[in-house]
Structure formats: structure tokens, C-alpha cells
Amino acid sequence: MSTFTGELLRPPELRFDYSSTSVRHSDVRRGLKLYGPYDSGILGKDRIRAAVIFPSSYERDKNTLVNGLINGHGSFSGFQCLFRTPLSIERERPLSAENEREMRLAVQDLARQGNVDVVLLVTTSENSALYQTAKRELLGNGIPNQVVTVGKLRKAKQVPWVLENVALACYAKIGGTPWVVASESSRRELVIGISRAQDRTNKFLVGFVTLFTQDGDFLLLHSLAPVLEWEREQYVQGLAQLIVEAYHEYRKHEVAPDAIILHLCKRPGRFREVEAVQQALLQIGNAFPYALIHLNDDSSFRLFDASHPTYVPQAGLKVDLSTHKALLLLDGRVGDRRYGRGVPRVLEISMDKRSTMPVDEFPRLVRQIYNFARVNWRGFNARAVPVTLNYSHLIARLIVEIGANGWNQIISAGRLKDKGWFL
């Protein structure tokens, strides 16, 4: 019988001021209310300009959304109170009928007029063809968007929580940084998430990378134009070049990092991402150390706590399998309560032996992954998933929804690369 050691990781504190490491709080909502967002002093906008598209028959629901965001509703105090920047509704575009043609015309009209930071879409169904059309058209024109379904706006008790999550997502989608992790390391590290997705037909393969600072601040997204799945060499070479281009984009605004952490968010398998990473690092040419970290959220391992009646361990439990492999439980109990259902899924983390960082750094890198689960800007109560992994899932889902051609148009435009528009 094998015996493993483990520990319960403590949640990190969060930072709410880019210019001060002491402006911290452990609670997201209270931190924002007390200090405002992390980048409020450098956002560079006097207001956030929004437009709203809605079916004319749902004007009452549109008013619930607009008035609630601007003036507050119940426990939600309003966009400006939370993010220190006013939200201005520049245009309202009613749809005479909720169909693809009307939506396309509305989006094209907004795109021609320009000067909009984000578009709010009021719809009756989140997964309809209408929603996909709106996403494709707006993103192709470089405009982030946020969908709000009528059903959510009609549940009176939930409206304040819906509004605050919409406000948070909008702030992140226009390029804002609501909060970051108070990093325990003074070393400047560049964290790169690497993943891939295939379109709905499984014909085209798309590779993409997301870049973060060591404290979880999202920097930018770069993606390959879709390639045919069988073109393996083209994919490896393209992904290597993509990592190089993303690094040089990073260096336009930041000094060289002390180290690079690469999160491989899919099983490497036949797609040879590790080979692409090694080619890229050779091209970059710097002698800084790097770590190749595999994140597997489909592990066959499960963790249980026999001392608790639910058998669910506390969130943050880390179990060491070896010097370079560990299990991390993010979906566990908080105190005596668990918010999810079913058997908690375990994140299996391993440090590739081809890494040049010493293996004794691995425990700190696992804690960094745990900390990255606290910078999920998709919602205040979003599921605890490290952002490198979560953003990979969200981007992959969008690639399937929009299709290879639509994705290529968005990436070619390049206007959204430093914004979390995929949230």
C-alpha cells in the first residue's frame, strides 16, 4: 500500500492597486468596493461606451438590465461604484424580429458607427443560431459583447447577482483588470497557456496561446490560422512561431522575464506541443530557465476525506505523487459546505522532465496554479479553475461555435488580442 503526503493550500490574498502591493483583500466583492479595480488608475478611459441590442418586444427586460447596471439594483450598487468608471449607453438598437437577418443588420449598423467598447445582447436563448451570428459578426468587427438572457432578468431575486456578473465580465472584456493575485514571488515570470481546439467538423485544427504575468494578470491572446488536421508539421511549426510572436509582443511592453512557465492545457499526445515549445525557446534564444507544466483536468484519480460525512475533502488539498507530479483539488468543501455536485474532479499536475527549472520549484509552481484559480473574471462565483486552463476551455468552445472561417476573421483583425473578450 502506497503512502502519499499532502497539504492544504491557503487561498491567496488579492491585489486591487497596480501601484501598491499593500492594497489587498481576501474577498473579491469587498476588495472592489473598498479600493476599486486593480487598473483603475491606468485604464485610460473616461467612460466605458456600451450599446445594447434587444428584441423590441423585450424593452422592459432591456430597461432592467440598463437601469440596473447604471443605477444599481438591490445589493448591486452599480457599475461605476464597483469599477470607478461610468458605463455609458451610447446606442440602443431594437430588433423588429428576433432572427439572424435583423441581428446581422443591427451589428453591421453598430460597427459602421464605431466608438463602442462593448455590446450588450438581450436574447431569449443563449445557445441559439442568433447568438452565434451576433458573436461572429461583432467579434469580426473587433467589438466584445455580453449576452444576457431574458429568463435571468425576470428572476427578481437573482437580478443583483446577474448584474454584478455582467458588469465584471464587461470590464474584463474591454481590457480591464479587476484584480490580480498577490504573488508570493518577487521574480518576474511570464506564464504561457498553450492549447488547441478543432472545429465542429474536426477538420481544422487551431492552436492558441494566452499570456499572463506571475500574478495572473491577462496580457494577450495569440492564435494560429486554422490548419488541416493532417498537416502535423505545419501545426508544430506554426505553433512554435506563434509562441515566438507572442513573446516578442510581450517584450514590446515588458522587460525580459526571469523565467517562463508554460502550461500545456491538453494532453500532448500526437499533436507534439512540447516539440513546438522547444523549437520556440530555441528561436527566442534567451538563457532564462523554463518549466513545462502539464495540466490534466480529466485525471482518473479521485480524492476523498473519510473523516467527513460527505467524504469530500476541503478545496485546496494538494497530494504529492512524486517530486514532479501532484494532485490538486479545487472543487472541494469550503468549511463544511460544497457548492458543486457529484464527485469532485481532480487536477493532475506534472512537471515535464525536459524543463530547465529545478524540480524543487515544483511545489511553488503548483501553488501558483492554485492561485490562478482566484483570477477567474467570468463571474464573482465562477467555478474555481486556473485561468490558463479555463481560458483554454472558453476559447475552444468559441472556436466550435464560430467555426474555422469566423475564427480566422477574428484573429486576422487583431483588435481584441489584449482583451478578455472570450469570457
C-alpha positions as CSV (number, residue, x, y, z in Angstrom):
1,M,0.0,0.0,0.0
2,S,1.5,3.4,-1.0
3,T,1.5,6.4,1.3
4,F,1.4,9.9,-0.1
5,T,2.0,13.2,1.6
6,G,-0.2,16.3,1.1
7,E,-1.1,19.7,2.5
8,L,-4.0,22.1,2.5
9,L,-3.1,25.2,0.5
10,R,-4.3,28.6,1.8
11,P,-6.2,30.9,-0.6
12,P,-4.0,33.8,-1.7
13,E,-4.8,37.5,-1.0
14,L,-5.8,39.6,-4.0
15,R,-4.4,42.9,-5.1
16,F,-6.6,45.9,-6.1
17,D,-4.0,48.5,-7.0
18,Y,-1.3,48.2,-9.6
19,S,0.9,50.8,-7.9
20,S,0.8,49.3,-4.3
21,T,1.4,45.8,-3.1
22,S,-0.3,46.6,0.2
23,V,-3.8,47.2,-1.2
24,R,-5.1,43.7,-0.7
25,H,-8.2,41.9,0.4
26,S,-9.1,38.2,0.6
27,D,-12.7,38.9,-0.6
28,V,-13.3,39.9,-4.2
29,R,-16.5,41.9,-3.7
30,R,-15.3,43.8,-0.6
31,G,-11.9,44.5,-2.2
32,L,-13.6,46.1,-5.2
33,K,-16.0,48.1,-3.1
34,L,-13.2,49.4,-0.9
35,Y,-10.5,50.0,-3.5
36,G,-11.9,49.7,-7.0
37,P,-10.2,47.6,-9.7
38,Y,-6.5,46.8,-10.0
39,D,-6.0,49.0,-13.0
40,S,-8.4,51.9,-12.3
41,G,-5.5,54.4,-12.4
42,I,-4.2,53.3,-15.8
43,L,-7.3,52.1,-17.7
44,G,-7.2,55.3,-19.8
45,K,-11.0,55.7,-20.3
46,D,-13.2,58.5,-19.1
47,R,-16.2,56.1,-19.5
48,I,-17.0,52.7,-21.0
49,R,-19.2,53.1,-24.0
50,A,-21.8,50.4,-24.5
51,A,-24.5,49.7,-27.0
52,V,-27.5,47.4,-26.4
53,I,-29.3,45.2,-28.9
54,F,-32.6,43.8,-27.9
55,P,-35.9,42.5,-29.4
56,S,-38.4,45.4,-29.3
57,S,-40.9,43.2,-27.5
58,Y,-38.5,42.9,-24.6
59,E,-37.9,46.5,-23.9
60,R,-38.9,46.1,-20.2
61,D,-36.2,43.5,-19.8
62,K,-33.7,45.7,-21.5
63,N,-34.6,48.5,-19.1
64,T,-34.0,46.2,-16.1
65,L,-30.5,45.5,-17.5
66,V,-29.6,49.0,-18.4
67,N,-31.0,50.8,-15.4
68,G,-29.6,48.2,-13.1
69,L,-26.1,48.5,-14.5
70,I,-26.1,52.3,-14.3
71,N,-28.1,52.9,-11.1
72,G,-27.7,49.7,-9.2
73,H,-30.3,47.1,-8.2
74,G,-30.7,45.7,-4.7
75,S,-27.4,44.6,-3.3
76,F,-25.6,45.6,-6.5
77,S,-24.5,49.2,-6.2
78,G,-24.0,49.9,-9.9
79,F,-21.1,49.6,-12.4
80,Q,-19.4,52.9,-11.6
81,C,-19.5,52.3,-7.8
82,L,-17.7,48.9,-8.3
83,F,-15.3,49.8,-11.1
84,R,-14.7,53.6,-10.6
85,T,-15.6,54.3,-14.3
86,P,-19.0,55.2,-15.6
87,L,-20.8,53.0,-18.0
88,S,-22.5,55.0,-20.8
89,I,-25.2,53.5,-23.0
90,E,-24.4,55.2,-26.3
91,R,-26.9,53.5,-28.5
92,E,-29.9,51.3,-28.3
93,R,-30.8,49.1,-31.2
94,P,-34.2,47.3,-31.0
95,L,-34.9,44.4,-33.3
96,S,-38.3,44.3,-35.0
97,A,-37.9,40.5,-35.1
98,E,-35.5,38.1,-33.3
99,N,-33.9,36.5,-36.3
100,E,-30.4,36.3,-37.9
101,R,-31.1,38.8,-40.6
102,E,-32.2,41.5,-38.2
103,M,-29.3,40.8,-35.8
104,R,-26.8,41.0,-38.7
105,L,-28.1,44.3,-39.8
106,A,-28.1,45.7,-36.2
107,V,-24.5,44.6,-35.7
108,Q,-23.3,46.0,-39.0
109,D,-25.0,49.3,-38.2
110,L,-23.2,49.5,-34.9
111,A,-19.9,48.5,-36.5
112,R,-20.2,51.3,-39.1
113,Q,-20.9,53.9,-36.5
114,G,-17.9,52.7,-34.3
115,N,-16.9,54.2,-31.0
116,V,-18.4,51.4,-28.9
117,D,-16.4,49.4,-26.3
118,V,-18.9,46.6,-25.7
119,V,-22.3,45.5,-26.9
120,L,-24.9,44.1,-24.6
121,L,-27.2,41.5,-26.3
122,V,-30.6,40.7,-24.8
123,T,-31.8,37.4,-26.2
124,T,-34.3,34.7,-25.3
125,S,-31.8,31.8,-25.8
126,E,-28.1,31.7,-25.0
127,N,-27.3,28.8,-27.5
128,S,-29.4,29.9,-30.5
129,A,-28.1,30.4,-34.0
130,L,-28.9,34.1,-33.4
131,Y,-26.4,34.2,-30.6
132,Q,-23.7,32.6,-32.7
133,T,-24.4,35.1,-35.6
134,A,-24.1,38.0,-33.2
135,K,-20.9,36.7,-31.7
136,R,-19.3,36.1,-35.1
137,E,-20.3,39.5,-36.6
138,L,-19.4,41.6,-33.5
139,L,-16.0,39.9,-32.9
140,G,-15.2,40.0,-36.5
141,N,-15.6,43.8,-36.2
142,G,-13.4,43.9,-33.1
143,I,-16.3,44.5,-30.6
144,P,-16.5,42.5,-27.4
145,N,-20.1,41.5,-26.4
146,Q,-22.0,40.2,-23.5
147,V,-25.1,38.1,-23.8
148,V,-27.9,38.3,-21.2
149,T,-30.9,36.1,-21.5
150,V,-34.4,37.4,-20.7
151,G,-35.0,34.5,-18.3
152,K,-32.3,35.6,-16.0
153,L,-33.6,39.2,-15.9
154,R,-37.0,38.0,-14.9
155,K,-35.9,36.2,-11.7
156,A,-36.2,39.1,-9.3
157,K,-34.1,37.6,-6.5
158,Q,-31.3,36.8,-8.9
159,V,-31.1,40.1,-10.7
160,P,-28.5,41.8,-8.5
161,W,-26.1,38.8,-9.0
162,V,-26.8,38.7,-12.7
163,L,-26.0,42.4,-13.0
164,E,-22.7,42.2,-11.0
165,N,-21.5,39.3,-13.1
166,V,-22.4,41.1,-16.3
167,A,-20.6,44.2,-15.0
168,L,-17.5,42.2,-14.1
169,A,-17.4,40.4,-17.5
170,C,-17.9,43.7,-19.4
171,Y,-15.0,45.3,-17.5
172,A,-12.7,42.4,-18.3
173,K,-13.8,42.1,-21.9
174,I,-13.0,45.7,-22.7
175,G,-9.4,45.2,-21.5
176,G,-9.7,46.0,-17.8
177,T,-8.0,44.1,-14.9
178,P,-10.4,43.8,-12.0
179,W,-7.9,42.2,-9.6
180,V,-4.8,40.0,-9.5
181,V,-3.2,37.6,-7.1
182,A,-0.8,39.0,-4.5
183,S,2.2,36.9,-5.8
184,E,4.4,35.3,-3.3
185,S,7.4,35.5,-5.6
186,S,9.3,38.7,-6.4
187,R,10.7,37.1,-9.6
188,R,9.2,38.3,-12.9
189,E,7.7,35.3,-14.6
190,L,5.8,35.0,-17.9
191,V,3.1,32.3,-17.8
192,I,2.0,31.0,-21.1
193,G,-1.0,28.8,-21.6
194,I,-0.8,26.6,-24.6
195,S,-3.8,24.7,-26.0
196,R,-5.7,23.7,-29.2
197,A,-9.2,23.0,-30.5
198,Q,-10.8,21.6,-33.5
199,D,-13.9,23.0,-35.3
200,R,-17.3,21.3,-35.3
201,T,-16.4,19.0,-38.2
202,N,-13.0,18.0,-36.7
203,K,-11.5,19.0,-40.0
204,F,-9.5,22.1,-38.9
205,L,-7.0,22.4,-36.0
206,V,-6.5,25.7,-34.2
207,G,-3.6,26.3,-31.8
208,F,-3.6,29.3,-29.4
209,V,-1.6,30.8,-26.5
210,T,-2.6,33.0,-23.7
211,L,0.0,35.1,-21.7
212,F,-0.2,36.1,-18.1
213,T,2.1,37.8,-15.5
214,Q,3.1,35.8,-12.5
215,D,0.2,37.3,-10.5
216,G,-2.4,36.2,-13.0
217,D,-2.9,39.4,-15.0
218,F,-4.1,38.5,-18.5
219,L,-1.8,40.1,-21.1
220,L,-2.8,38.8,-24.6
221,L,-4.1,36.0,-26.8
222,H,-2.4,34.9,-30.0
223,S,-3.8,32.2,-32.3
224,L,-2.9,30.3,-35.4
225,A,-5.0,30.5,-38.5
226,P,-6.8,27.1,-38.7
227,V,-4.8,24.3,-40.4
228,L,-5.9,21.0,-41.7
229,E,-5.6,18.3,-39.0
230,W,-3.4,16.1,-41.1
231,E,-0.8,18.8,-41.6
232,R,1.1,17.9,-38.4
233,E,4.4,19.5,-39.4
234,Q,2.6,22.7,-40.3
235,Y,0.9,22.7,-37.0
236,V,4.1,22.2,-35.0
237,Q,6.0,24.8,-36.9
238,G,3.1,27.2,-36.8
239,L,2.6,26.8,-33.0
240,A,6.4,27.4,-32.5
241,Q,6.2,30.6,-34.5
242,L,3.1,31.6,-32.6
243,I,4.9,31.3,-29.2
244,V,7.8,33.3,-30.6
245,E,5.5,36.1,-31.9
246,A,3.6,36.2,-28.6
247,Y,6.8,36.5,-26.7
248,H,8.0,39.4,-28.9
249,E,4.6,41.1,-28.5
250,Y,5.1,40.8,-24.7
251,R,8.6,42.3,-24.9
252,K,7.2,45.4,-26.6
253,H,5.7,46.5,-23.3
254,E,7.6,44.5,-20.6
255,V,11.2,43.8,-19.7
256,A,12.6,40.3,-20.2
257,P,11.2,37.8,-17.7
258,D,13.4,36.0,-15.2
259,A,11.7,32.7,-16.1
260,I,9.0,31.3,-18.4
261,I,6.3,28.9,-17.1
262,L,4.4,27.0,-19.9
263,H,1.1,25.4,-19.0
264,L,0.2,22.7,-21.5
265,C,-3.6,22.6,-21.2
266,K,-4.2,19.5,-23.3
267,R,-2.6,16.1,-23.2
268,P,0.4,16.4,-25.6
269,G,-0.2,13.2,-27.5
270,R,0.2,13.2,-31.2
271,F,0.0,16.9,-31.6
272,R,3.5,17.4,-30.3
273,E,3.1,20.7,-28.4
274,V,6.3,20.1,-26.4
275,E,8.3,19.9,-29.6
276,A,6.8,23.2,-30.7
277,V,7.7,24.8,-27.4
278,Q,11.3,23.6,-27.6
279,Q,11.6,25.0,-31.1
280,A,10.2,28.3,-30.0
281,L,12.5,28.6,-27.0
282,L,15.5,28.0,-29.2
283,Q,14.3,30.8,-31.5
284,I,13.8,33.2,-28.7
285,G,17.3,32.5,-27.6
286,N,17.3,33.8,-24.1
287,A,19.0,31.7,-21.4
288,F,16.3,32.1,-18.8
289,P,15.0,28.9,-17.1
290,Y,11.6,27.5,-18.1
291,A,9.2,24.9,-16.7
292,L,6.9,22.8,-18.9
293,I,3.8,22.0,-16.8
294,H,1.1,19.6,-17.9
295,L,-2.4,20.3,-16.6
296,N,-4.8,17.4,-16.9
297,D,-8.3,18.0,-15.7
298,D,-9.5,14.6,-16.8
299,S,-7.5,12.6,-14.3
300,S,-8.5,9.1,-13.3
301,F,-7.5,9.9,-9.7
302,R,-10.1,10.8,-7.1
303,L,-9.7,12.2,-3.6
304,F,-11.9,11.5,-0.5
305,D,-12.0,12.6,3.1
306,A,-13.1,9.7,5.2
307,S,-13.3,11.9,8.3
308,H,-16.2,14.0,6.9
309,P,-19.7,12.7,6.4
310,T,-19.7,13.9,2.8
311,Y,-16.3,12.3,2.0
312,V,-15.5,15.5,0.1
313,P,-12.1,17.0,1.1
314,Q,-11.5,20.7,1.5
315,A,-10.8,22.8,-1.5
316,G,-7.0,23.4,-1.9
317,L,-6.0,19.9,-0.9
318,K,-2.7,19.0,-2.7
319,V,-1.4,15.5,-2.7
320,D,2.2,14.8,-3.8
321,L,2.6,11.7,-6.0
322,S,6.3,12.3,-6.7
323,T,8.8,15.1,-6.8
324,H,7.4,16.3,-10.1
325,K,3.7,15.2,-10.0
326,A,0.8,16.2,-7.8
327,L,-3.0,16.2,-7.5
328,L,-4.8,19.4,-6.7
329,L,-8.5,19.6,-5.6
330,L,-10.1,22.9,-6.5
331,D,-13.8,21.8,-6.4
332,G,-13.9,20.8,-2.7
333,R,-15.5,21.9,0.5
334,V,-15.2,25.4,1.8
335,G,-15.7,24.8,5.6
336,D,-18.5,22.3,5.8
337,R,-20.2,23.3,2.5
338,R,-19.6,22.4,-1.1
339,Y,-21.3,24.3,-3.9
340,G,-20.9,21.7,-6.6
341,R,-22.5,18.3,-7.1
342,G,-21.1,14.8,-7.8
343,V,-17.6,13.5,-7.1
344,P,-15.1,16.4,-7.1
345,R,-12.8,16.3,-10.2
346,V,-9.1,16.4,-9.5
347,L,-6.5,18.4,-11.4
348,E,-3.4,16.3,-12.2
349,I,-0.3,18.4,-12.5
350,S,3.1,17.2,-13.7
351,M,6.4,19.0,-14.4
352,D,7.9,17.7,-17.7
353,K,11.5,16.4,-17.2
354,R,12.6,18.5,-20.2
355,S,12.1,21.6,-18.0
356,T,15.3,23.5,-17.2
357,M,13.9,24.9,-13.9
358,P,15.0,22.8,-10.9
359,V,12.4,20.3,-9.7
360,D,12.4,21.8,-6.2
361,E,10.5,24.7,-7.7
362,F,7.6,22.4,-8.5
363,P,5.7,22.9,-5.2
364,R,5.7,26.7,-5.7
365,L,4.5,26.2,-9.3
366,V,1.6,24.1,-8.0
367,R,0.7,26.9,-5.6
368,Q,0.8,29.3,-8.5
369,I,-1.7,27.2,-10.4
370,Y,-3.9,27.1,-7.3
371,N,-3.6,30.9,-7.0
372,F,-4.6,31.3,-10.7
373,A,-8.0,29.9,-9.9
374,R,-8.7,33.1,-8.0
375,V,-8.4,35.4,-11.0
376,N,-11.3,34.0,-12.9
377,W,-13.1,37.1,-14.1
378,R,-16.0,35.2,-15.7
379,G,-18.1,35.8,-12.6
380,F,-17.9,36.5,-8.9
381,N,-19.0,33.0,-8.2
382,A,-17.2,31.4,-11.2
383,R,-16.0,27.8,-10.8
384,A,-12.5,27.6,-9.4
385,V,-10.3,26.7,-12.4
386,P,-6.8,28.1,-13.1
387,V,-7.2,30.8,-15.7
388,T,-4.7,29.2,-18.1
389,L,-7.0,26.1,-18.2
390,N,-10.3,28.0,-18.0
391,Y,-9.5,30.4,-20.8
392,S,-8.4,27.4,-23.0
393,H,-11.8,25.8,-22.5
394,L,-13.7,29.0,-23.2
395,I,-11.6,29.8,-26.4
396,A,-12.0,26.2,-27.6
397,R,-15.8,26.4,-27.1
398,L,-15.9,29.6,-29.2
399,I,-13.9,28.1,-32.0
400,V,-16.5,25.3,-32.2
401,E,-19.4,27.8,-32.1
402,I,-18.0,30.3,-34.6
403,G,-16.3,27.9,-36.9
404,A,-12.8,28.0,-38.5
405,N,-13.6,30.7,-41.0
406,G,-15.2,33.0,-38.4
407,W,-12.2,32.4,-36.1
408,N,-9.7,33.3,-38.8
409,Q,-11.5,36.6,-39.4
410,I,-11.4,37.5,-35.7
411,I,-7.7,36.6,-35.3
412,S,-6.7,38.4,-38.6
413,A,-8.3,41.6,-37.4
414,G,-6.1,41.5,-34.2
415,R,-8.0,44.2,-32.4
416,L,-9.0,42.0,-29.5
417,K,-5.7,40.3,-28.7
418,D,-5.2,42.1,-25.3
419,K,-8.8,41.9,-24.1
420,G,-10.6,39.0,-22.4
421,W,-13.4,39.1,-25.0
422,F,-13.9,35.3,-24.8
423,L,-15.0,35.3,-21.1
